[in-house]
Amino acid sequence: MEQDTSSNGLQLRRRLEFENDNAFDMEQDDSIFVGIEDYEENDTSVTTHLPIDLVPSLGMEFDTEESAYKFYNAYANKMGFGTRTSAGHKDKKSNRILDRIFCCSREGKRGIDKRNANVKSHHPETRCNCTAKMKISCRQTKKYHVVQFIPEHNHEFSTPSKTHMFRSHRGISRAQGAQIDINGSCGIPPKQSLELMSRESGGRENLGFIRDDLKNYLRTKRSRVMMQGDTGGLLEYLQRMQLDDPNFFYAIQVDEDDLITNIFWADAKMRTDFAHFGDVVCFDTTYRKHRDGRPIALFVGVNHHKQTTIFGAALLYDETVKTFEWLFDTFSWAMMEKTPRTILTDQDGRMAAALASQWPATYHRLCIWHIYQNAAIHLNDVFANFKEFADEFSECIYGHEDADDFTNAWNQMLKKYHLEDNKWLQKMFDIKEKWALVYGRETFCADMTTTQRSETMNSVLKRYVSYKNDLLEFFNHFQRLLDDRRYEESKADFQDSQSTPVIMFPLEILKHAAKVYTYEVFEQFKDQLCKGIDCKFEIMEEVGPKIMYRITPFGKKCHHLVTYDSSKDSISCSCKKFEFAGILCSHSLKILTTLNVVRIPVAYILKRWTRKAKKGNLEVHKEIKVGEDPKARMNSRYKELSYLYMQLVTKASETEVTYEIAKANLSKMSDQIDACSEGKKIEEPAYLLSQNVETNPRGADISKIRGVKVKERVTYKTSQRPKNALERATKRRKCKLSTNPSMRNEESNVDLPCQIPQALQNSRNKALFPSEDVSIAQNIGNMTNLLQVEEMEKMEEEVEAPFQRVRGFSFHLLRLVFIYFWALSVLR
């Protein structure tokens, strides 16, 4: 008997212990517990430590069934058990609930699940015929009354740190759901999102849900998106963006079956940036979205901080001439019929044809990096056998200021290496105006000769999006990329407005440049000024106010002609750096400093490089407020209240008096909030309520769109652009480095994607400054070796293929045998 009393005392201690997580010590005096001896007759003693108003009692009145359940569930939370909604009766005429039973979650017994009779491992049994319950009824009155209350349980209660794991005490609120959605849109994985929210709430026991609830929430959300489909989610996103930003532009092209093929979009900030910096555009489609290989087309440029900026983006179905024609026409229409002065692309004939028909006035230049890459493929034998060929080829691209000199040097190179009949070189000479700088230095290109900015943006894009993302996820993550790029621009603007560059030389013209240019452009101007100091000059001709100088860098044979007109305060150089890059060259600055010119002539200050590049023109976009989206607005309120609540909790927990004050007031606030929330509808997003927004201002009729066109054949399995043989060989070659240190040093130069751009820059430096000993012949030779390695590996793969097929067949046969014997064992 004493043993039973001790056991009951231990059980009662666990039930009463709802303020901390540890059971009382067995050696404590049992007299502190009320009614231990009478436990079997009157189990209501387990609630004597709870306030009377928190314990259910017969006759207790509730306005609604929901309020009654909330009360019983709160009581269960304090006691340490879960609840369920059980049987009830409904009035057939009024459809009103007449009575309802709320019981313990361990009530009854689990029924036999006939669906999975042969499952080896079932879920653990949780029910144990517990009879605890509360019954309410409204048969006699309009309000619900407690007509039955059984507090006795036949199982142990849970401790407070584990009570939150009961299903009835878990749930994701709308505010928490909004925060989860915001975290997901910021690229925070679910696990980290759960950890973040649990820390904010003071622990997982205070969060209100567990990881399984988060998984179910995300699964339900994905299911809704799947029911809506890519098309519905995409159109909803575009309409919402246009409602938030009236200057948001998008266009959709469909095929004859009303399926979406191409999508172009540009928000107000993109259109504004193009108005300021759209004179030079890099266009590229090498990054691919989705497993079917949809190319993403980005129109990028450079802003006044020398940062890459995006003017527009498109998700294409294919890369045909008609697709590019539609894209270029749509882009110009979005930019108020304005087209760039210069566009840089790779050697894609379809792009060239579309540009010639849609933007005939735009100067089309080819990427020098791709020129070198193609040269390494088509002239691999020449680069391997003649190391000096790389320098001469580079000289033809960069080293001439006169067209006749370029033609003579080109012909001499062909004759020297017996390349007069080379078809690739003949084709390149026919389009020499697109890549040889002697034909393009008079056209402004923002000092760009490659599409490196597009390649860099593609690399950055990989950090934000994945080929696994659906269309809506892609657009949301792409917006994150835009936000981050624009924040970097804001940081640069702030630095320029709050600081000035350090000037090592107290020159007045340098001080003037520091006030006018942004920091990055000022650094380039300073470099040119320093190079000008290392030059000598002599007067070649003087006619009235015009003086012609010959500038020669010390230690070099090349020279440049500079003409200065003092009457017009104008200066020009044969290198045409100002026309090409927008800042004065070292040769011109040499003459200006010699003539004691203390300010940069106004005609040679390009506004796009100044600190006031965006001043003077009205912004065409409005500020987007968080309040436009109810979900974002709810999350904002949640964050603010969480911060205030944490401050209150910190202060209130210091003493018992402040704790009681906070607890009492929070209870009153909770009742007031519940009273205000009753009957309120969930706020719907404005873009779902508005029916007067103009949609798809240029393109297909949205009401007729049936879906997104899917490619017939899977062409790519990753989001990376397709690699050519040269790049594939580079990747494999890097995995086969020799253990010999000397050989390892030789093979370490085979990193083609890094070596070609560096070689290109070195060749350019050598062309402009011949004293610098720079050569790319070794790199070109490495490219040739890589191509030979590629051919040998292809031969090895052809020999190995039959053996791989035999091994694959044997593996599948063994697997089938294993499955057969396993099935026999199950049937027996």
N, C-alpha and C positions, 0 to 999 in steps of 0.2 A: 504493500500500500504506500509505503514511504517512497518507493521507487517511482510509482505512478505519479505521486504528487510532485516529486522532483522533475519528472519528465514534463508534466503539465506546466510547471513553473518556467522551465526553459522555453517551451513553446510560446507561453504568454509573454516572456521577455522579448522574443523576436517580434511578436505582433505589436507590442507597445513601443518598440524602439524605432521611431520614425524621425528622430532628429540627427542620428549619426549612423554610421555603417557597421559598427562593431557590436556584437551581442554583449550583454552585461556579463560580468564575471559570475561564475557559479557560486562563488563564496559570499556574494552579497546577501544581505538580510532579505528573506522572502516577504517580510512584513510590509515592504514598501509597495508591493503589488496588491491591488484591491481584488478581493473575491477569489483568491486562488483555490481555497477549499470548496467554494461553491461553483467552480468553473463548469462542472458537468451539468448542473441544474440551470445556471444563469450565465450564459456566455456573453451577455451584453456588457459585462465588466471589461471586456477588451477595449471598449470605446470610452472608458471613464477619463482617459487622459486627453481626449479631443474636446474642443469647445462644443457645447450643446447644439449650437446652431449649425455645426458641420455634420452632425449625426442624424441619419434619417429616423423619423418617428411616425407612428400612426397618426393619420389626420393631417399631415403636412401638406400644404397646398402649393400648386405650381400652375402657371398660366398655360404652358405648352408642354408637349411631350419632350421636346428638345431640351428645355430648361430642366426638366426632371432628370433626364439622362445625364446632363452635365453635372448636376448636383451629386448624383450617385457615383459618377465616375470620379469626381473630385474626392469624394469620401474614400473610394477604393484606392486612389492614388496615395492618400495619407496613410491608409492602413497597410498597403503593400500587396494588393491583388488586382487582377484585370477584370474587365466586365465585358458582357455581350448583351445585345438586344435579343430577347427571346420572343415567345409567342405573344399574340395580341388579337383583339377582335376589332372589326371595323363596321361602322354603320353603312349598310348598302345604299341608303338613300343619300345621305350627306357626305359619304366617303370619309367620315371622321373616325379617328382611332378612339374606341371606347375604353379599352384597357390595354395595358402593356406590362410585360414582365422584364425587368433588368436583372440579370443573374451574374454570378461569378463566371469567369472565363473557363473554369475547370468543372462546370456543371455538366452532368450527364456523362454519356459514354460515346466514343467515336463509333460511327456506323462502319460497316464493312464496305471497303472500296472495291467494287467489282471491276473497275476499269483497268487496274494494274494488278491482277492477281498474282502474276509471276515475278513481280519486282522483288529483288533480293533484299533491299534495304528500304523500309518504310520510314516515314517521319516518326519521331518519338511520340509516345502517347502523352497528352497533356491533360486529359480530363480524368476526374476521379470521383464522379458522382457527388460533387459538392452541392449542398442545398441552399447556400446563401443566396438571397435575392431580395428585390424590392418590387412590389407590384403597385401600379397606379391605375386609377379608374376615374371616369367622368360620367358614369351612367346616371348618377343622382343630381349632379350639378354641372355647370358649364366649365368649371375648372377641374384640374386633375388633383386627386387626393391620394395619399399613400394609404392603401387598404391592407397591405401585408408587408412586413419587414422581418427577414430572418438573417441575423448577423453571424450565425455560427458557420465556421468553415471546418473542413476535415483535413486540412493541409497547412503547411507552414506558409507564412507570409514572406514576401520578398523584402530585402532591406532597401532603404531609400536610394542608394546608389545604383540599384538594379531595377527599380520600379518603372523607370522610363522605358524599359525594354518591352513591357506589355503592349500588345497591339492597340488596346483601347486608349493608351496614354501617348500614342505616337501620332504624328501627323505633320505634314508640311503646310504651313500657312501660306496665304497668298503673298505676303511680304517676303517670306523665305524663298518661295518659288521664284519671285522676281529677282532676288539676289542670286539664286542659282543660275538663272538665265543670263544675268549680267556677267557673272563669273565665266560662264561658258562662252559668251561672246567675246570675252577678253582672252580666251585661250587657256583658261585655268582648268586643268583636268578635274573630274568629279572628286577624286580622292583628296586632292589639295583643297578643293572648294569646301568639302566637308570639314577638313582640318581647320581651315580658316574660320568658318562659321562657329565651330565648336569652341575655338579659342576666344572669339568675340563674345560668346554667351557665357563664358566662365567654365566650360567643361562639357563633355558630351551628354552628361546626365541632365544638363539644363537646356540642351539644344532643342529637344522635342521630337527628334526623329533619329533613326540610325541609318547605316549605310544601305541596308536593303530598301528602305523607303526612298532613298535618293535614287537607287537603281530603278525602282518601279516608276518614280516620277519621270525620269529621263526616258524610260521605255515607253511610257504613255505619251510623252511629248513627241517622241519619234513616230509613234503609231499615228498620231494626228497629222503629222507632217506627211507621212506616207499616204494617208487617205486623201490629203489635199493634193499630193503629188508635186513634182518639181515645178510644173507649170503654174499651179495655183500659188505656191509659195513664192516663186519668182515674181509673178505679176503683183502679188500683194506687197512684196518688198519694194518694187519700183513705184507703185502707187503711194506707198507710205513715204518714200523718199521725196516724191514730187510734192506731196502735201506739206511736208516739213520744210522743203526748200522749193519755192515756186520756180527757181531757175535751174532746177535739176532737169537734165535732158536725157532721154533715152529713146532708142529706136529699135524695133524688132523686125526682122525679115523672116517671112514664112515661105514655104514652097507651095506647090499646087494643091497639096493635101492639107493645108492650113497647119503645118507643123513648124515650130520655131527652128530656124537654121542659124541665124546670126543675131547677136545682141550687142548693141553699142550703148555706152552710158558715159556721162560726164556731169559732175555736179557743178554748182556755181563757183566753187573755189578753183576747179580745173579750168573753167572757162575764163575766169579772171586771170589766172596765171598765164594762160595762153595769150591773153590780150597784152600782158606785160613782157613775156619772155618767149613767145611763140615764133620768133623769127627763125630759130633753128630747132629742128625736131629730129629725134632718132626714132626709127620705127623698126620693130622686131617682132617675130612670131615664134621664137624658138621654144618658149615655155609652153607646156601642154597640160591641159586640164582633163581629168577623167581618164578612165582606162581606154576609151575609144580614141584617144589622141586628139581631142579638140584643141586647136592652138589658141593661145591667149595673145591678143595683139595689144601692145602698149605704145602709146604716143608719149615719149618722154623728152625732156629738155633740161636746161640748166638755168637756175635762178641767179639773183645778184650775189648770193653767197657761194656760188660755185657748187651748189647742191643740186642733186637730181630731183626734178619735179615731174609729176604725171599730168598730162593734159587730157587724156582720155583713155578708155580701155574698151576692149571688145572681146567677146567669146564667140569664136567662129566655128562653123561646121567643117569647112575645108579651106584650101588656099588656092583657089582658082582665080583667074583674071576677073571674072564677074563678081566674085566675093570681094576682092580688093577694090574694084570700082565702086561697089555699093558702100564699102567702108569709108573710102576717101571722100566720096560725095556726101555721106552722112556727117563725117567729121567737119568738113567745111561748112555745112549747113548749121551744125551746132555752134560753130564759132563765128556766126554772123557773116558767113561767106568769106571769111578771112582765111588765107592759106599761108603756110610758112614760106620764107624766102629760100631756105635750104633744108633738105631732108637727107639723112644718112641712112642707108639700108645695106643689107648684104647683097650678094650677087644672085638675086632671084629674078629671073626673067619675067615672071608673072607680076611681081611688084612693079618692075620697070614699065611694063606695058600699061598697067593701070594708072601709074603716075603720069605717064606721057599723055594719056587721054583725059584724066580728070584734073590734074594740076600742071598744065603745060608751062606756066610761068615760074614754077618752083624749080630751083637748081637741085638736081639729083646727084648726090655724091655716093660713092661706094666706100665701104669700110676697108681701110688699109690692112687691118688685121686679117680679114678674109682674103684679101689679095695675096698676102704672104702665105697663108695657109694653102690656098689653091696652087700657088707657085711651087710649094714644097711637094705637092702631089703630082703635078704635071711635069715638073722639071727636076725630079728627084735625082736622076743620073747626073745632070749638070751640076747640081749643088754638091753632090758627093765627090765628083771628080775634079771640080775647080772651086777651090775655097774662095778665090777672089770674086767669083761671080755674084755672091750675095752682096758684097759692097757695091759693085757696079749696078746691080738691080736696084739697090736702095738709093744710089745716087740719081738714077733716072726718076725716082719718085719724088725725092726731096731736094736734090741739089742744084736745080736750075731755076733761073729767074727769067729766062727767055725761051720762047717756044722753039725757035730754030736750034738753040743749043740742046734742048731736050731731044729733038728729032735726030740730030747728028749723033748724040751719045747713044740713043736707042739703036740706030742703024749700025754703029760701030760695035755695040755689044752683040747684036745678032750675027754680024760678020765674024767677029772674033771667036765665037763659040759655035759657029755653023748652025745657027737656029733660024735661018731665013725661011725655012719651010715649016716651022712649028706652027700648027694651027691655033693652039691656045694663045700663043703670043700675038698672032695676027688678030685674033678676036679682041685681045686686050688693047692692042694699039688702036683698033677701030673705036673703042670707047674710052680713049685716053683722057678725054675731058672730064670724066667722072672720077678719076682717081689720081692722076698726076697733078701735083700741087702747082706746077707752072701754069696750069689752066684754071685753077680755082682759088688762088690766093687773093684775088681781087674781090671775091664774094665772101660776105661775113658768114663764118661757121662757128663762132663762139670758141675758137681754138680747138675744135674737135675734128679729128680725122678718122675716128673709128666709132663703132656702135657700142663702145665699152660701157657707156651708161645704161644702155638697154640690157646688156649682159649682166651688169651689176644688179639692176633692178630685178631681173629674173632670179638671181641668186637670193636676193632679199625676200622675194615673194615665197620662196620655198620654206622660209621659216614660219610663214603665217598660214599657208594653205597646204592641203594634201590632195592627192588624186582620189582619196577615199571620201572627201567631202562631197555632199550633194550641192545642188546649185545655190540654195539659200545659205548654207554654211559657207560656201565659197564667197558669196557677196558680203556676208558679215565679216569674214576674216580679211577680205580685201579692204574693207572700210577701216579695219584696225591698222593696216599698213599705211593708208592715207593719213590717218590721225597721227601716227607716229612720225611720218615724214614732215607733216605740217608743224608738229611740235618742235622738231629740230630747227625748222626755219624760224619759229618764234623765239627759240633760245638764241639763235644767231642775231636776230633783230635786237633782242634785249642786250646782248653783249656789245653790239655796235653803238647802241644808244647810251650805254652806261660806262663805256670805257674807250680809251684811245690807244692805238698801237704805240709801242716803244720805238722811238726814232734814234738810231745809232749815230747818224750823220746829221748835223744841224743844218740841213739844206732847206731853203724856203719852198722849193718845188716839192720836196718830199713831205714837208708839213702840210702843204696844200692837198696833196694826194691823200694823206691820212684823214683829213676832214671830209673829203669828197667820197672816196671809195669805201666799200665794205672791207672788212679785215682781209679776207682771202684775196680779193683783187689787189688790195694795197700791197700784199706780200709779193705778188707777181710784178707789180710796178716797181717795187724796190729792187727785185732781182734784176730787172732790165736796167735800172739806173746803175747798179753796181757793175754790170757787164759793160755798160757804156764807158765807165771809168777806165777800163782796160782796153781802150781803143785809141788809135791815133787817127788824125784827119788832116786833109790838105784841101785847099780850094782848087777846084777844077775849072770853074767858069763863074764869072760875075757879070750879070747884065742888069743894070739898074738896081732895083730892090731885091732881085732874085740872085741867090748865090747857090752854086752846086758844089757839094763837098764829096770827097771820096773817103769813106770810113773803112779802116782796116784794123781788125783785132790784132793785138800783139801776138807774134808767133804764128800767124796764119797767113795764107796766101790769098784767100778770098777777100773781096772787097764789095762794098755796097755804096750806091749813090744816093745822097740825101740832098733835096732841094728845099731851101727855105726862102719864103717871100715875106720880108719884114713889113711891107705895106698892107698885106692881108693877114699877117700873123698866121700863115699856113706853112705846113711842112709835110714832106712826103719822102718815102724811102723805097728803094727798089725791092726790098724784101717783102713789102706789103703786109707787115705784121698787123698794123692798125686795121687795115681793111679786112683781114682774116680773123683776128682775135679781139679787136675792139680796144686795145691799149697800145700806147706808143712803144716802139721798139727801142732797143739800146742804142741804135745808131742815131735815131732822131733825138733821144734824150741827151746824147753826147753833145750835139750841136746846141740844143736849148740851154744846157747848163754852161756851155762855153760862152754863149751870148748873154749870160746872166738873166735868163728868163726865170722869174720867181713863181709863176703860176702856170698851170697847164692851160693851154689855149682852150677856150670853151668848145670849139668845134671838135676837139679830140677827147672830150669827156662824154663817153657813151652813157646815157641815163640808166640803161639796164644793169650797169655795174656799180651804180652809186647807192648810197644809203637811202636815197629818196626815190628808188626805182618804182615804188608803188604809189608814190604821192602824185596828186594832181588828177588822177582818174577816179571816177566813182566806182565803188564796188558794185557788182551786179548781183551779189548774193546778200541774203539777210542772215542774221545770226540765228543759229538753230538752238532752241532752248530745250532743256531737258524735259520741261513740262509738256511737250507735245505728245510724248508717249506715256500713257498711264502706268505701264510697268516700270519704266525708268523713274517716273515721279514717285511711285510707291517705294522703290528701292532707295531713292534719295531721302524720303521721310524716314524709312527704316534705319538708315545709317545715322541720321541726325538724332533720332530718338535713342538709338543704341548708345551713342556717345553720352547723351545726357543721363541715360539710365545708369551707365557704368559709373559716372561721377557721383550720382545719388547713392548707389550701392556702396561705393567706397566710403563715403562719409557716414552713411547710416549704420554700417556694420562695426563702427568703432566702439560704440557703447550700447548698452541694453535699452536705454531710453530712446535714443535715435532709431534703433532698430524697430521698436514698437510703433513709433510715430510713422516711420516709412511704411511699415506693414499695414497699418490701419488705413493710411491715405491711399496706398496702392489698391487696397481692396475696394475702397469707394470709387476710385478712378476706373477700376475694372468693371464695376456695376454700371457706371455712367456710360462707358464705351459700349458695353453690351446692349444697353438700352438704345443708344444711338444707332447701333449697327443692325438692329432688328428691322427687317423689311427693306433694307438697302440692297440695291442691285450692284453687281460688279461693274465697275467702270469699263466701258469698251473703248478700244483705241479709236482715235478720231478718224483714222483713214478707213475704218470699217463702217463708220456712221455717215461719212460725207459721200454724197452721190454727185457732187457738182464739180469734181476735179477733172481737169482735162488730162486724159491718159494717152500715152504713146503719141505725142504730137506729130511724129513723123514715122510712118511705118504701117504695119498691118493693123487691121481692125481686131482689137483684143477680144471682142465678143465672139469672134469666129475661130479663135485659136483652139486647137484640139489637143495640143501637147508639144513636147520637145522632140525634135527629130533625133533618132538614135542611129548611129553609124552601124552599117551592116556587119562589119568585121572589126574585131579587136586588133588594133595595130600597135598600141603601146601599153605597157603594164606599169609605167611609172610616170611621174609628172615631169621628168627631165626631158630635155630636147633630144631627138635622135642623134647619136654620135656617128661620125664618119669613121672610116678605117684607121685614120691617123690617131684619133683620140682613143679608139678602142685598143689600139696597139700600145699607146702610152700607158693606159690603165693596167694592162696585163704585164707590161714590161716593168712597171714599178713594183710588182709583186715578186719579181724574180731577181732581186738584187743579190749580187755575189757576196760571199762572206769575206772575200779578199779585200782589204781596205783600199788598195790601189784601184781595183776594178770598181769598187763601190763609188769612188769619187767620179769615175768616168761615167757610170750609169746614172748618177744623181742628176745629170744635166738633161735627162730625157723627159722632164716634166713639160710636155708641149704646151698645155694651156697657160702655163706661167711664162715659158721661155719665149713664145712668139711675141706677145705684147712687149716684153722687155727688150727683145731683139729689135722690134720695130722702133721703140723709143731710142735705143742706142744708135740705130741706123740714122734716125732723124737728127740726133745730136751730132753725129759725125758729118752729115751732109751740111749742117749749118756751122759747125765748128770743127774743121778737119784736123786740128791738132790733137783732138781726143782720139786715142787709139781704141776704137770700138768696132767689133765685127760680129756678124751673125752667121758666118760660114759654118762654124762648129755646130751651131744649133740646126742649121739646115741639113748638115751631114747626119746629125742624130735623127732628124725626121726621116731621111732616106733609109737609115738602118732600121728604123721602126717599121717602115713599109715592108722591108724584106722579112722582118720577123713576123709581120702579119701574114704574109704569104706562106711562110713555113708552118705557122701554127694552123692555118687553114688546111694544109696538106695533112698535118698530124690528126686533125679532127676528122678528116675524111677516112683515114685509115682506122681510127679508133671507133668510128660510128657503128660498124657491124657488131663489134664486141659489146658495146654499150647496149645495143638492142637485145642481144642474147642475155646479158645480165638482167636487164629489165624484165624480160619474159620469165626468167627463172624466179625472180622475186615475186611476181604476181602469181605464178603457179604455186609457190610455197604458201602464199597468203590464202589462196583458195582452199588448199588442203587443210590448213589450220581452221578456217571457218567451218569446213565440212565436219571435222571431228568435234569442234565445239558445239555445233548444232545437234549432233548425235547425243552428246552428253546431256544437253538441256532437255531433249525429248525423253530420254530415259528417266 
